Amino acid sequence: MSRSLFWPGKYYFYPIGNTSAISLSRDSPPDVPLNVLLLACGDPRNVLFTTYCESHLPCRKLDFTCCDYDSGILARNVLLLSMILDGTPHPTLWNIFFHIYLDPDAHAALVKQCEKLTRISSTLQDWRCSAYARTLRIGSDHTLRSIRRCWQYYAQSKVSSHSTRLRARELVDEARDYVLRDHVTFPWSVSASRSSGPTILLSTFSHLYLEQFKNYWKTGTTHTHTKDVAAATHTNPSFFYSKNGEGFDVHYGTDPMTPFHLAPLFANAQRKLTTEDLVKAAQSEFSDWCTAFRASMKANQNPPVVRFLLGDAIAVAQLIRGAAYGVLQSTAATVDAWTARPLELDKVEYLDNHAPTRFDVIDTSNLCDTLGYLDTLLVTVPLLSTIAPSPVLYTETLLSYKLNDSVTELQSRLFADVSAVALLLNVVPMDALSGFSTRSSSHEALLMSMRMNGKVSIRQYHQPLTWKRPQSVDPQVPRKDVDSISITVDSKQLASLLHYVYCNVFADEDTTGAFTQVNRDNLQSALLRSATLVPTRESFVALLDFVRTRLRVPVRQWSEIISHFLELRAAALSQTPFDAPSHRELFAQVIRYRVVPGIDNVPRPRLGRLADWPSIPPLVRIYLTVPRTELAILDNVTDAVPAICLQCSVQPDVASGGLPHLFQSVRAAFGTVDVTGTGSYPNVSVHEDDRGREGHSSLVASFVVPTRILAEAEDFDSTTVGMSARTTAGSVKALISALDGPSLTIFTARLGDLHAVHIVPESPLPETCQSSSSSSGYATHSPQSRHSQGTIGTQSFVHAELDPQRRCVVSFTARLDVEDLDAKQSLSGGLSPVAEQRSPCVVHVELGRHSQHVVFPLPVMDSERRLRVARKSSYIEVVVRVAIPFSKPDGMKLNPFPVFRTQTSFCPSNIHRIPLDLLPVLKPQDLSELDRWYGFHVSCQMSVHERNTSKEKQHGDVMVYLKDTIHAIMMRAMGLAGKPAARTFALIDDNTNDCDTLFFVNAIRFDLSSHTVVCDAYVLPLCPSLMPHIRTQFGQLLQSGIVVHSRVYGGEMRAWKQLLPALVERCRTAWTHGVNCEYAATDRVPQELETGEGDPLCSCGRGNDVDEMLDGGPELWKDFAPYVTRIALSPLFAVAYLEPVFENDLFASGVDSAIPSTGARKCHRCGRDEGSQALLQCSRCKSVIYCSKRCQKDDWKEHKSSCLV
């Protein structure tokens, strides 16, 4: 699969990451080895931070594969990591990696290290013999040669001439002037401000970021003292060599503060902060990362391995996928979009040393901004491990195309409804399943609001997503049961759904008035999207291929599906005429991917080149040589259209004026075509110009065409082959005067031109390049085994009911064939089956003495279940609706916080893990400053709907009750609830008035990479077996007056018992589950759900890791230490892309309007108008008003649950 071909415009080098570092192991079990793939890895911040977070788990094996398309990025990464391993002082490392100008000592250290690296990297074998190879691995010969070239360039800076050094300074000065003139118009550095996380509301941060950013670009350093700045006289060569060659192409937003987490600096400030404090905080965190990385090499029996691969993300992913079958090179995977050089993996690494080809964790950075979700998911999902208990895929987007609508932002980017994506690709965003997130994005909403109120056009909204397989939220579903489910679909429904996806994916190609009409509310963003996010027909065909294998569709039915899809396309061409020119490319890719074998039998042409071929293949590849002079115009217009997408065309019978056939999947390289075959057996190769675009060679473009187009051409001289710019609503306006008419033609040649046009046969892709069942991550279908004793029979299939218009999955029908003789007799005799949902994906069916689980591929809603019984045919059908997204009181709400079991341990499914002891403690010096951000932050747990629900009496929404209690605990723990700070909390059941659970809050800490806060606490479930041991101490604790009673309502106590195991497992580091673990013995987590009946937790963690409780808590706590278990309690945030989080239009109205407000000047209790009497405002939330203190006091019981700071 290839991405669209863009003309190389202005290139930006990203030597420093543009988002804060994250832990790549946060959603994985703590006791299993991890293979991690980083596509578009950028700098090594995530590798270093992950290693730092894992420093408390010395036995875990971490294996990172880092891929990037820029050799300068990888060369800098290897340079930094090798110097860390050598023990280079951290201040020197900081200067070398982050400074544009270096002092003599830092420059000398850089040159010395590069000379060393160059000496040991002549060949891959030499590198494997080096001291670094135990940790730093190189995945291909091309990667090593490319990064070695960078090191040689860095080393040569020692002897560079005066004119070279002067020119380097001139380049930096030009960039500095540009940045300080055009990109400091906003009151802070946008990217770096994300480092503030929840403290972004503090005014103290804005001017510091701006001052530091200005200083960095003015001096080329983070130094704040004149003497240090003056000493930095050498340009840092690692900033001057990138994929674009020699030159200073560093992105204008580059800021050394961005990769770090600076919320603790602002929240715990004891005095007025300076830029020096800002830099020192970042340097301190960087030093911690470096120390942890080097320590992991020294102390760990399984030190981390970091592998490096240079290449385009799609090409690398495809080739790694093929490496699992021994395919290390493919002509379909080139190193880059502008080279003919095939990507090739190293045999020793991938065959002999078994480098990972399937991964437990895949991180794609913000590839979705340039590739889109369709391409990103198609190339990564097949690489997810089939063995890992819960493999995870991380995606991010930074560009925002709907500035005022976060709810539809994700839906507008996805190619179908979340439920359809989950069914077709078997991955789903976990937030969409859970209905909450433990990662905060409130600071992003505030950033967006501040930008829009400042009338600054910065279209960024950082949206990270965590994708997992849908069944990972259901611990009761064994993996073997999931893999054996046979999913059936109606042919016409699936074809219609796929057709709707097709229309949605390519809707931006419509340059008529319809585009403006559909995107009238976000026209500028839509124009940007249509110019930069350009999917190809090949991508869509790859989706077809994936779906065919994922659903294991029989050959005959698949032919029906494709036939109906093509019928729909033919019928739709009258409504979407813009798509007609691309119809033949769609047809070509269907053949190339073997989606429907034998679909085209081409008649032998009587004339032309193909007439002499011994056999006529269904596909040919056309090579078009475009003279260099014809391309000059593109360089002249890149300022008007920064992203020029190129395409090729074949136009039969030019004189008739027919539409050309357009082809977007184009390979290109600068060079010449060498003819190596004959007229009957044609073959060519591309001799590439080493200087590429900087050389003088022509451009050779190649693309795949259905042979029928050429066979039907009566005269090769009347048929033309050409290259043009893709027509979009933006490109036509900008380019029509520069290029040849509205078709934006760059160059054309006659098909019969033997110099400019070459035609060779093209074979369909080999099987290993397709979505074979094993390579896609799904087991091949095999019939389920016969039923076991006591069961009803065999679950034969699950039929998915699709709604093509809504692009979603509506319901499932699971058939259970009754095979047990006794069960058959009971059914035929009139006995009715009974069904009950036991877990998100499981409905339990009982028929007399027999029972059986029915498993579904996605979470379902039992409240709308129906049973169909065929007594003569002996089967039972269970019909249920799909529970995506999270909504109804069943589905995921049966077990909102699942904990799954690995071979030796347990791990939460939808609550990320944290290294609790490594997180900084919140220690504010000024409660008024704390009040400005903390209360607002924890109040973002609730959506607008949930806030409105909380105002209703006896609303019964358990999640709202739970969030309200978490809010109350976190506010009171910091002394922000209008009362002194409290650290001991008791959950009191409102029905029974019984105390069921105690919390001992040790500290509030910063969950750095998730931009939130977390309670470091201990839990004591007051179960009957425990009370005899602590009855006296418990009485003394209650009498002490330090216990805050938190009443819980409805089913909230049950929800707490479901939540507690996840809170324990997310921070477990000091102990492991033993052989007598109650979870393992009973296969039940939690152990108990009823109030006062027993402990929901296993005993493995009881009394472990309690040093803080013994040493830092009140004296009364010590007696409870042997019985408590440590937990990490944090807010459960509303998901902005599922439902609105803020009361008003935050983006249009600003930060102040985000605070919930009634909007009416009436007493919140009695409704009396303000009139002449001034109303009293709630001092806590300032969102409701009262006519008297009596009304305020009477309303407090109801208002308390919705009172938000």
Buried (B, 14 or more C-beta within 10 A) or exposed (E): BBBBBBBBBEEEBBBBBBBBBBBBBBBBBBBBBBBBBBBBBBBBBBBBBBBBBBBBBEEBBBBBBBBBBBBBBBBBBBBBBBBBBBEBBBEBBBBBBBBBBBBEEBBBBBBBBBBBBBEBBEEBEEBBEBEBBEBBBBBBBBBBBBBBBBBBBBBBBBEBEEEBBEBBBEBBEEBBEEBBEEBBEBEBBBBBBBBBBBBBBBEBBBEBBBBBBBBBBEBBBBBBEEEBBEBBEBBBBBBBBBBBBBBBBBBBBBBBBBBBBBBBBBBBBEEEBEBBBBBBBBBEBBBBBBBBBBBBBEEBEEBBBBBBBBBBBBBBBBBBBBBBBEBBBBEBBBBBBBBBEBBBBBBEBBEEEEBBBBBBBBBBBBBBBBBBBBBBBBBBBBBBBBEBBBBBBBBBBBBBBBBBBBBEBBBBBBBBBBBBBBBBBBBBBBBBBBBBBBBBBBBBBBBBBBBBBEEEEBBBBBBBBBBBBBBBBBBBBEBEBBBBBBBBBBBBBBBBBBBBBBBBBBBBBBBEEEBBEBBEEBBEBBBBBBBBBBBBBBBBBBBBBBBBBBBBBEEEBBBBBBBBBBEBBEEBEEEBEBBBBBBBBBBBBBBBBBBBEEBBEBEEBEEBBBEEBEEBBBBBBBBBBBEBEBBEBBEEBBEEBBBBBBBBBBBBBBEEEEEBBBBBBBBBBBBBBEEEEEEEEBEBBBEBBEEBBEEEBBBBBBBBBBBBBBBBBEBBEBBBBBBBBBBBBBBBEBBBEBBBEEBBBBBBBBBBBEEBBBBBBBEBBEEBBBBBBBBBBBBEBEEBEEBEEEBBBBBBBBBBBBBBEBBBBEBBBBBBBBBBEEBBEBBEEEBEBEBEBBBBBBBBBEBBEBBBBBBBBBBBBBEEBEBEBEBEEBBBBBBBBBBBBBBBBBBBBBBBBBBBBBEEBBBBBBBBBBBBBBBBEBEBEEEEBBBBBBBBBBBBBBBBBBBBBBBEEEBEBBBBBBBBBBBBBBBBBBBBBEEEBBBBBBBBBEEEEEBBBBBBBBBBBBBBBBBBBBBBBBBBBBBEEBEEEBEEBBEEBBEEEBBBEBBBBBBBBBBBBBBBBBBBBBBBBBBBBEEEBBBBEEEBBBBBBEBBEBBBBBBBBBBBBBEBBEEEBEEBBBBBBEBBBBBBBBBBBBBBBBBBBBBBBBBEBBBEBBBBBEEEEBBBBEEBEEEEEEBBEBEBBBBBBBBBEEBBEBBBEBBBBBBBB
